[in-house]
Amino acid sequence: MTEVASHKADTVMDVRLGQMNEFREQLRDQAATFATIEKHEGDVKLLSARIDRESAVTLKADAQHDLLEQMGTNRRWLIGLAIGTTFSVIAMALTLLTLVLHLLTNNV
């Protein structure tokens, strides 16, 4: 009877150890799919470099936008100045013409 019990215990232990070995193999297979520290650090460096480049492009685009906006403001200011100067010249010419006509009509 003890031999039968001992044989059953050995069989149960073998089955149990076989299941544990299968579980260990599954864990080993799963661990092979995990990223290594070196791979992770490399990916982080690549992403950081990409973010830096994107930030530089964004800053450059913002600077260009600000420059274009300033140029538009300057253009509007120059157009206003040109229109104001033109009206001033016309007003002075009309005043001078009026003065000359007034002098000519008074002298006649």
RAMONOR-V535320 format. One record per backbone hydrogen bond with DSSP energy under -1.0 kcal/mol. NH is the residue of the N-H (numbers start at 1). CO is the residue of the C=O. If there is no record, write none. Layout:
nh=NH co=CO
nh=NH co=CO
//
This chain:
nh=5 co=1
nh=6 co=2
nh=7 co=3
nh=8 co=4
nh=9 co=5
nh=10 co=6
nh=11 co=7
nh=12 co=8
nh=13 co=9
nh=14 co=10
nh=15 co=11
nh=16 co=12
nh=17 co=13
nh=18 co=14
nh=19 co=15
nh=20 co=16
nh=21 co=17
nh=22 co=18
nh=23 co=19
nh=24 co=20
nh=25 co=21
nh=26 co=22
nh=27 co=23
nh=28 co=24
nh=29 co=25
nh=30 co=26
nh=31 co=27
nh=32 co=28
nh=33 co=30
nh=40 co=36
nh=41 co=37
nh=42 co=38
nh=43 co=39
nh=44 co=40
nh=45 co=41
nh=46 co=42
nh=47 co=43
nh=48 co=44
nh=49 co=45
nh=50 co=46
nh=51 co=47
nh=52 co=48
nh=53 co=49
nh=54 co=50
nh=55 co=51
nh=56 co=52
nh=57 co=53
nh=58 co=54
nh=59 co=55
nh=60 co=56
nh=61 co=57
nh=62 co=58
nh=63 co=59
nh=64 co=60
nh=65 co=61
nh=66 co=62
nh=67 co=63
nh=68 co=64
nh=69 co=65
nh=70 co=66
nh=71 co=67
nh=72 co=68
nh=73 co=69
nh=74 co=70
nh=75 co=71
nh=76 co=72
nh=77 co=73
nh=78 co=74
nh=79 co=75
nh=80 co=76
nh=81 co=77
nh=82 co=78
nh=83 co=79
nh=84 co=80
nh=85 co=81
nh=86 co=82
nh=87 co=83
nh=88 co=84
nh=89 co=85
nh=90 co=86
nh=91 co=87
nh=92 co=88
nh=93 co=89
nh=94 co=90
nh=95 co=91
nh=96 co=92
nh=97 co=93
nh=98 co=94
nh=99 co=95
nh=100 co=96
nh=101 co=97
nh=102 co=98
nh=103 co=99
nh=104 co=100
nh=105 co=101
nh=106 co=102
nh=107 co=103
//
